């Protein structure tokens, strides 16, 4: 998996504020949706996503 997309209803202000704190970037979407994407292809991100793995 190279990336992850998330979508939130425009009224979900908590999610819209939270996802960027996790490294997601807003991407174009429909009028009633705020969409986000995050690149998972770098080794550092991939290692952080595996439980029990350590960053070096």
JOQUI-V149503 format. One record per backbone hydrogen bond with DSSP energy under -0.5 kcal/mol. CO is the residue of the C=O (numbers start at 0). NH is the residue of the N-H. If there is no record, write none. Layout:
CO | NH
CO | NH
This chain:
1 | 39
1 | 40
3 | 37
5 | 35
7 | 33
8 | 11
10 | 12
11 | 15
12 | 16
13 | 17
14 | 18
15 | 19
17 | 20
17 | 21
18 | 21
18 | 23
19 | 22
24 | 36
26 | 34
29 | 32
31 | 9
32 | 34
33 | 7
34 | 26
35 | 5
36 | 24
37 | 3
41 | 45
42 | 46
43 | 47
44 | 48
46 | 49
48 | 50
49 | 52
